[in-house]
Amino acid sequence: MSYQIDNDLLSETPPAKKSWKLVDDGVSNLPKIDMGDSRTILMYSQMIDEDFAWINFINIILSRGGTSLLYKKGRNNKSLVYRISSKQNRYNRNSIIRIKSTTNKEKMDEVEKSIKEVLSNLPSLIDQKMIDRAKDHLTTTKQIERINRYNNVKDLIDPTSWDVYKILDEITLPIIQEKASIYFGGDKFKVFSISE
């Protein structure tokens, strides 16, 4: 028996997560997963009122794929997290940056420290290769969106100031480093912990 949950294909006894158990909550017809002692760490920025497309681009560098900064630091190098993401949530004409990570409760302090280290050093960690990879990702994504345009309603919902494709030709390493220093940094985020 297999279930699709958060893009991870899990079986009843996933090899990397043998302590997880499928739980019947008696209410939903969808299975729940008991992840043992896992915790979710949420980090929220202050309210942002501009540069939305630039922040979206930096989020790609931070958490899109196995070569992203947060993933390399938290997953590949230290096996600290089960998953990690950085995204921007829109609230009317403003936004906040949300970084979400799931980890074992014993590793929470180390995960928080690791994320803050990446954020505090972000401008110096970003290089031209990362920018080129993010641009390539967006170019490929745009081609796929053209094919599946019936499936793509975000163009109708999001304001044009959020459209990262409109700034692709303007993106340079110095500008990305400047925006990263403005909006990201370990001291610019509030940290919350949630039991799964």
Disulfide bonds with the S-S distance in Angstrom:
none
